[in-house]
């Protein structure tokens, strides 16, 4: 545990602390003349920055609720019913995570903006333009973005929820809806985690803030932070002052989570847990559920998918409307276009593996009895999620570019190692949140039984605990891999010169008017990442022992 806390301090606490200290002591980092000042905190509470922070707070709250309202029933239908096409739900959710948030935003803009696709097809609906190009559209896109997070958290927890609780309720005369009211409170850790993840991810999202929100004149905190850093000269102290507000904002979901879970135990997974029975849907129920699910994926994936693929098939610079494969041919014929994709693939594998190991330890600590240490860990992990990637990267610049680091012979700035460390630090909080719902269900008797039969500490964990959490760990690994593969803000600030990852190469092509090549790289990157997801899930299904796969599975009713 001391080593674990040392790692957290080095990769999360120190960079974040350096960044936040800039707002209070700019001179300490060469950003001003004051050794101590509250000026930048006061500036963050006034004018345009205050408006942006308030907007981010209510938008993120609404988006988290939308994500849970949509994600919970989808997870339940896919895990506990005979929903048509349920086997494709997980794939669709993973594909949703692979898409950077700016891609759906651009797709919606091209559809509903003045002189856009909607108007060119003869649909003169200005009310749709007003609805999407404004706060409601921002909430909608961020809410849809939260659905995969809620789905993963809820579906992982459902895997440990056996049939015995529902059977007990039905035996005592409860209807299906009354039995559901019994089961939902048991899933409280996963539900609260889904809300916390949704809130933190939404408040730190930059893609929607820089596209749809900016073009709608709706200011969000992440874009204000970017403007403070991107202006000349950059105002890092003002950005740090706004970061203080975002970090304090995460106390809201944290306090609600602590209040909901205080003094209760959710350890339900044991050796006597029985597989759940899938509920058979009637024809009308199956049609309604399948139609709703199809509509969700059309809105979530159809529009951005159409925009990306069509853009990659147009001639470069968008000067021609003829379809061509020249952009894809260029990827394999020109040097330097495939390398970034291969590089990001390696970065994603390394980051996901290390993050899952640390995330499991953090989730185990968070699922135990509430103490001052676990409370501090909870706040540290959730607060770091709220820091936008561009500000988190700035914290790494301040922390690892200090003269004291050179004197200690820690020369990590502008290296691949520092970029991977930053990936791990930014992925760890959400990874731990995804795992905490499942880890909280583990009863100590699982490990104790293995120890009673002569197994050592590591062997007891491998035999008694690993089988029941193998599926959530696999999902958490894939979630981290998907998040890192096309990550942009951290990559832009910290990538090693001469070794750009995929997101930097794509951004360079898009910003240098090589639109077709950049979109072709985006499409190929999504295909590669989705293939990796399919390989991992398929490998688990084929190679994992049958007993591992049965845990969290269902039987047909």
Secondary structure, DSSP 8 states (H G I E B T S, - for coil): -HHHHHHHIIIIIHHHHHHHHHHH-GGGGTS-S-SS--HHHHHHTSHHHHHHHHHHHHHHHHHHHHHHHHHHHHHHHHHHB--TTGGGHHHHHHHHHHS-HHHHHHHHHHHHSTTSHHHHTT---HHHHHHHSSHHHHHHHHHHHHHHHHHHHHHHHHTT--SHHHHHHHHTT--HHHHHHHHHHHTHHHHHHHHHHHHHHHHH--HHIIIIIHHTT---HHHHHHHHHHSSS--HHHHHHHHHHHHHHTHHHHHHHHHHHTT-----B-TT---EEEB---HHHHHHHHHHHHHHHIIIIIHHHHHHHHHHTB-GGG---SB-SHHHHHHHHSTTSSHHHHHHHHHHHHHHHHHHHHHHHHHHHHTSS--HHHHHHHHHHHHHHHS-HHHHHHHHHHHHTSHHHHHTT---TTSHHHHHHHHHHHHHHHHHHHHHHHHTTB-HHHHHHHHHTT--HHHHIIIIIHHHHHHHHHHHHHHHHHHHHT--HHHHHH--TT---HHHHHHHHHHTT-HHHHHHHHHHHHHHHHHHHHHHHHHHHHHS-HHHHHTT-EEE-
